[in-house]
């Protein structure tokens, strides 16, 4: 891949649904075998409960997405999906930084996420620490992780 330029911005589910859901289905359903009926939920379309972010390449194509649930005193990042050809280019880190900055600007003290256990080293590098024991979500082992802001 020659051009690794990308940008991160807020997305609106009702506008960006096709691009965001396509990325999530590619990563979670096709690559990881998550049942399709578990991938999308009622939180996605609830603008009072969740914000979505999208990473776009220099041509405006969506290459990654994530969401952050704002339903508690510590928001939770989830559904982070980066297309395979963009992994290793800092896109996941940029999405996390985007959400942590947003949370801090809105008065939150901490951000949480549920990491697939194989991805915990990535999250440790971003300042997240594990909290509690391993659990299964969508048939995949996870750990809850937290980062103080």
Number of C-alpha atoms within 10 A of each C-alpha: 5 4 8 11 11 20 15 19 13 15 18 17 20 11 9 14 13 11 16 25 17 16 23 23 19 16 20 20 17 12 11 13 14 17 13 12 8 11 14 13 9 7 15 19 16 13 14 10 15 19 22 24 23 26 24 18 16 12 9 10 12 22 24 28 29 24 25 26 22 18 12 9 11 19 22 22 24 16 20 22 24 24 15 13 9 16 13 10 13 11 25 22 14 16 25 20 14 15 22 23 13 14 20 14 10 9 11 18 15 17 24 22 24 22 25 17 15 11 12 19 12 13 20 14 10 15 12 21 18 18 12 8 8 15 14 11 14 13 11 14 14 20 22 20 20 22 18 14 13
